Amino acid sequence: MSAYIASRRQFLRRSLATASLPFIPHLAFGECPEDVRTAWYRAAKFGMFIHWGPYSLASVEASWPIMTPKPGGISEAEYVALHKRFNPVNYDPDSFIDLARAAGQQYMVFTTKHHDGFCMFDSAYTDYKITNTPYGKDIVKQLADACARRSMPLGLYYSPPDLHHPGFRDTSRPASETWHGQPERPEWPTYLQYMQLQLTELLTRYGDVKVIWFDGLDHQEKYDGRRVLDMIRTLQPATLVNDRIGVPGDFVTPEQFIPKVIPTKGMRAHGPGADLEKGSPLSAPRQADFQLWETCMTINDTWAYNAHDHHYKSAQDLIRALVEVVSRGGNFLLNVGPQPDGTIQAEFQERLRRVGDWLTVNGESIYGTTFGPIQGNAGFRTTAKDNVLFLHVFDWPSASLTITGVKPKVVSARLLSNNQRLVFQQSDSGLQITLPPQAPDKDVSVIALRML
């Protein structure tokens, strides 16, 4: 390892210690100002999503095979019985954290319960749970304890839909007919109570929960989201909540795509014709109008482990996706689906470590930044932090790069890859930077411009 790369690692360790885990003052019970609650999240930028459950045994997607079954696919009875064989004997929560750290990911979000209703935690309110499997131990508890011990912020995914609960739907009928839920039935209030009891468990037995990540599917208003949000604010005032329970949350969650525009307050993130899928990123909004957001995305085509899905995004694709997201002010929540034994497949590990290697050198252009003032340029993306503008160059010019829209006086330009100083000229017509003939980084090269 070169002395320069070693120094970059030390720099990132110091900067991340302050950027991703800011001091939070003592607050009265049930109170936490928005800027205090969201400070760590705004700085973190990159997280690990984990979709895992008995469905990994069958190499099928979580829940959807019984919601929208296909001819020749797994039957509902076979799917529901998978937990009787689930025994991830090689599960080690520290290995998950090790991989996230190696990837440069600053927080984790774990699926405690997907739409199928199976709980990866030891809930007192159901028998359909991890402690009633051959494995027999609370997986969420082990991860929560490891994250607390190692200062890794942990968020918990919780599905409001629950195909296993008789209050959510008539379980005597196929899940494919009733998976939307049946709030018109008299049993519906019993399900809402069940959901709130389980959330109370997660928020009182598993330590500091940084995020509750709901996945409410359609007609989310049926979950009495305002009451749920008030309950979360009471139990853990600093916990962030996403936008999938029928009420506005702290951040919006485009899924499997990167918004074409920088999200602003009031934009629709989901559904046909969603605002975030229209337009082009031609200008940056005022910070006061900016909407906190997070793209969640898979490395291949499925959220759950699937031994047959080899359609992997390349490491370069993932690095550029991270840059695209952060250049528009967002966070990037990248998913892994652990294998049935509890390990993460080599293809995911290799790509995540490649992203981490890039961040070791270029992390200061990602962590703690916000969207850059220059948007809509095909050849580069921008992020900003304090008095530094970072240019993430996708298409490396052969001799020089000319940009317009940089209004403050530039006092220095350097490559993050090797700290090389670059010659530049600034005039009313733009900023021209003289470049080496070859891109210093084959994935994304970054230039830091310091301004007065």
QUIFEN-V767930 format. One record per backbone hydrogen bond with DSSP energy under -0.5 kcal/mol. NH is the residue of the N-H (numbers start at 1). CO is the residue of the C=O. E is the energy in kcal/mol with one decimal. If there is no record, write none. Layout:
nh=[NH NH]
co=[CO CO]
e=[E E]
This chain:
nh=[6 7 8 9 10 11 12 13 14 15 16 17 18 19 20 21 25 31 37 38 39 39 42 43 44 45 46 47 48 49 49 50 51 52 56 57 58 59 60 64 65 66 67 68 73 79 80 81 82 83 84 85 86 87 89 90 91 92 95 96 97 98 99 100 101 102 103 104 104 105 106 107 108 109 110 111 112 112 113 114 117 119 120 123 126 129 130 132 133 135 136 139 139 140 142 143 144 145 146 147 148 149 150 151 152 153 153 155 156 157 157 158 159 160 163 165 168 169 171 173 177 178 178 179 181 182 185 188 190 191 191 192 193 194 195 196 197 198 199 200 201 202 203 204 204 205 206 209 210 210 211 212 213 213 214 215 216 222 223 224 227 228 229 230 231 232 233 234 235 236 239 240 242 250 251 252 256 259 260 261 263 265 267 274 275 276 277 278 281 282 289 290 290 291 292 294 295 296 296 297 299 309 310 312 313 318 319 320 321 322 323 324 325 326 327 328 328 329 330 331 332 333 333 334 334 335 336 338 339 342 348 349 350 351 352 353 354 355 356 357 358 359 360 361 362 363 365 366 367 368 369 370 372 372 375 381 383 384 385 388 389 390 391 391 392 392 393 393 394 394 395 396 401 403 407 411 412 414 415 416 419 422 425 427 430 431 432 433 433 434 435 445 447 448 449 449 450 450 451 452]
co=[2 3 4 5 6 7 8 9 10 11 12 13 14 15 16 16 23 28 33 34 35 36 38 39 40 41 44 332 107 47 334 109 336 50 53 54 55 56 55 62 61 63 63 64 70 75 76 77 79 80 81 82 83 85 87 341 88 342 92 92 93 94 95 96 97 98 99 100 101 100 46 46 153 48 155 50 110 157 157 118 114 128 112 121 123 127 119 129 130 86 130 120 137 120 138 139 140 141 142 143 144 145 146 148 147 106 151 108 211 110 155 213 113 158 115 162 165 165 169 170 174 174 175 175 178 168 182 185 187 187 188 188 189 190 191 192 193 194 195 196 197 198 199 200 201 201 202 207 154 208 154 240 156 211 212 158 244 219 220 221 224 224 225 226 227 228 229 230 231 232 236 210 212 241 241 292 296 257 276 276 261 289 264 271 268 268 274 275 260 280 286 286 287 263 290 252 331 254 294 333 335 306 308 310 299 314 315 316 317 318 319 320 321 322 323 324 325 326 325 293 45 295 331 47 332 297 49 336 343 339 345 345 346 347 348 349 350 351 352 353 354 355 356 357 358 359 362 363 363 43 366 384 327 382 373 392 390 370 388 385 449 383 389 447 381 390 391 445 379 392 379 394 433 431 405 450 450 448 420 446 415 413 432 430 427 403 425 401 431 423 399 393 391 414 389 447 412 448 387 409]
e=[-2.3 -2.3 -2.1 -2.2 -2.0 -2.4 -2.6 -2.3 -2.1 -2.7 -3.0 -1.5 -0.9 -2.7 -2.1 -0.5 -0.5 -2.2 -2.4 -2.4 -0.6 -0.5 -2.6 -1.4 -1.8 -1.2 -1.6 -2.7 -2.6 -0.5 -2.2 -2.3 -1.8 -0.6 -2.1 -2.1 -1.1 -0.9 -1.3 -2.5 -0.6 -1.7 -1.0 -3.0 -2.4 -2.5 -2.7 -1.5 -1.5 -0.6 -1.7 -2.2 -0.7 -0.6 -2.3 -2.0 -1.9 -0.5 -1.2 -1.1 -2.0 -2.9 -2.0 -2.4 -2.8 -2.4 -2.0 -0.6 -1.1 -2.7 -3.7 -0.6 -2.1 -2.7 -2.3 -2.0 -1.0 -2.3 -0.7 -0.7 -2.1 -2.0 -3.0 -1.9 -0.6 -1.6 -2.2 -1.8 -1.1 -1.4 -1.0 -0.6 -0.8 -1.7 -1.7 -2.1 -3.1 -2.6 -2.1 -2.8 -2.3 -2.3 -1.8 -0.8 -2.5 -0.6 -0.6 -3.7 -3.1 -3.0 -0.5 -2.2 -1.7 -0.6 -3.2 -1.0 -1.1 -1.4 -1.1 -1.8 -1.7 -0.8 -0.6 -1.4 -2.2 -2.3 -1.8 -1.7 -1.2 -1.1 -0.8 -1.9 -2.1 -1.9 -2.8 -2.1 -2.3 -2.4 -2.2 -1.8 -1.9 -2.4 -2.0 -0.9 -0.9 -2.1 -0.6 -0.7 -2.7 -0.7 -0.6 -2.8 -2.5 -0.6 -0.8 -0.8 -1.0 -1.6 -1.8 -1.3 -0.5 -1.8 -3.0 -2.3 -2.1 -2.3 -2.5 -1.7 -2.5 -3.0 -1.9 -2.8 -1.4 -3.4 -0.9 -2.0 -3.3 -0.5 -2.4 -0.5 -0.6 -2.5 -2.0 -1.7 -0.5 -1.5 -1.8 -1.5 -0.5 -2.2 -1.3 -0.8 -0.8 -2.2 -0.5 -2.2 -2.4 -1.7 -0.5 -2.1 -0.5 -1.6 -1.0 -1.9 -3.0 -2.0 -2.6 -2.7 -2.1 -2.4 -2.3 -2.7 -2.7 -2.6 -2.7 -0.6 -1.3 -2.0 -2.4 -1.6 -3.2 -3.0 -0.6 -2.4 -0.8 -2.9 -2.4 -0.6 -3.5 -2.1 -0.6 -2.0 -2.9 -1.5 -2.6 -2.6 -1.6 -2.1 -2.3 -2.3 -2.0 -2.3 -2.0 -1.0 -2.6 -2.3 -2.1 -2.0 -2.3 -1.9 -1.6 -2.3 -0.9 -1.6 -0.6 -2.1 -1.6 -2.2 -2.3 -2.3 -2.7 -2.9 -0.5 -3.1 -3.4 -0.6 -0.8 -3.3 -2.4 -0.7 -1.8 -0.8 -2.4 -2.6 -1.0 -3.2 -1.3 -1.7 -2.4 -2.3 -1.6 -2.9 -2.5 -2.5 -1.2 -3.1 -3.1 -2.9 -0.5 -3.0 -3.2 -1.6 -2.4 -2.9 -3.1 -0.6 -2.0 -0.6 -2.7 -2.4]
